[in-house]
Amino acid sequence: MNRYVVLVGIALAALASSGAAAQTAKDLVGTWTLVSADAFGSNPKGYLMFDASGRVSTVLMRSDLPKYASNNRNQGTAEENKATVQGMIAWFGTYSVNGTDLILHIEGSSFPNWNGSDQKRTNLSVTGDELRWTQPTPSMGGPPVVVVWKRAK
């Protein structure tokens, strides 16, 4: 076998095994916990779940959401409701991976403008137990943000 072909093959195998970038959707399968997402404060909370059949669901939230004085979510004040809406997002649907792009088909979301839409996350990478992507169009507006997850144990 040509020495060049062998070296290229070894380099590609090393890159694939390093987990530098998600190569397929199966790299994402499992449960992930939120590490960082600027819109959700310095200690965000959240889970992200990908299944092997192509389904995804997630919840992201601020850790400092205020409790409702009434102890009834249907009786929140305008300020309590605003803090909840601005401090969390949830969505579910299906997903696919195209190189380093994650394509999310949102079936339902707490941000109704995303319902039925395709959302793209770029710069997708899985390195060890870390999943990272860039959200180019945050639902709160502003510049692109990096979101980081760790695989749940």
N, C-alpha and C positions, 0 to 999 in steps of 0.2 A: 504494500500500500504506500502511496506517496506520503512522504514525511510531512508535507504541508497539510494534507488532508487530515492526518492523524492529529497534528497540533491544533488545527481548527476545531476538530471534534472534541478534543480534550478541553479546550477553552470554552466551547459552548456547553459542554456537560458541567463544567465548574460553575459557569454563570447560572445555569438552570438550578443547580443544587444549592446555590448560595441563597436563594429566595430573594434575590435583588428586585425582581418584579413579578407580579402575578402573571403567569403564562396562560392559565386557564381558570375558568370559574371554580373548579374543584379546589384551587388554592384558598378560596375564601370560605368554603363550607365550615360551619361551626358557629360558635357564639363568641362575640367580642365585647369587651367592656371599654367604655369611652375613657380616653386619657386626656385629650385636649381638643377643644373647639372654642375659639375665641368668643363667639357669641353667647356661650353658656358659662362664662365666668372662669375663675381660676381653679375651681374644683368641680368640673361638670360631672354629671352622672348619666349613664345610659347603657343600653344594650343594643347590639346589632346581631341579627341572626340570619345566616344564609343556609338554605338547605340544598341538598344534592339535586333536587328536582327543579331548581331555578327560582325558588321563592325567597323573599327577603322581607324582614320587618325590623323596625328600629324605633327607639324612643331616646331622645336626647333632652336633658333638662338641666337647669341651674340647680345647684345644691342648696341655694339660699332662698328658694321660693317661700313667701310668707304663708302661714296657715290662715285659713278663713275663720274669722271671728265667730261666725254662726255654726261652724262645724258641719255645714251642709253645702255641697258644691253647687246646688241650684239656688242658693241664697247668698252668693258672693257679692261683695260690693263691686262697683265699677273699677276701683283701684285693684282689688284682689283679682278680678277677672283679667284685667289688663296685664298684671304681673305674670299670671299663669300663661296667657297667650304669648307674651313676649319672652317668656323664660323657658319654653319647651316646644318641641315639635315631635310628631310621631308620623310615621308613614309605613305602608306595606305595598308589596307588589311583586314583580318579577325582576330578574337581573340577568345580564350577560357581560362577558368580558371581551374586549376587542383590543388586544395588546396591552397598553397601559391606560386604557379608558374603561371605566365601569359604566355601563348603561343601565339605568334604573327605570323601569316602566311603573310609574306610581298609579296604583289602583285606588288608593285612599290615603288621605293625609289630613292632619289637623290644620294644615295650610291649604284650604280648598282650591286655591289657584293651581296647585300641582296635580290635582285629581285628573287622571287620564293622560298625564304628560310623560314624556321621556326626559329624564334628568341625566346629565353626563357628569361624571367625576373624572378628573384627569390626574395624570402622574401617579396612577395606582401602583403601589408596591407592597409586597409582603416580604419582610426580612425577619426570619425567625418567627417570634410570636408577636411581631408588630405589623399592623396594617395601617397604611397611610394613603391619603388621597388629597387632592385639591378640589375644593368646591368653587368652581369658577363664577357661579351666579347665586350667591347666598340669598335665602328667602327674605332676609332683613335688609338686602341691598348692600352696597359697599364693595370693596375690592375682594378678589378671590381669597379664600382662607384654606389653610391646611387643617385637616381633621386626622387625629391619630387614635388608634384603637389598639388594645392588646388582647391576645387570645385568652378567653376565660379558661381557667383550669378546673 
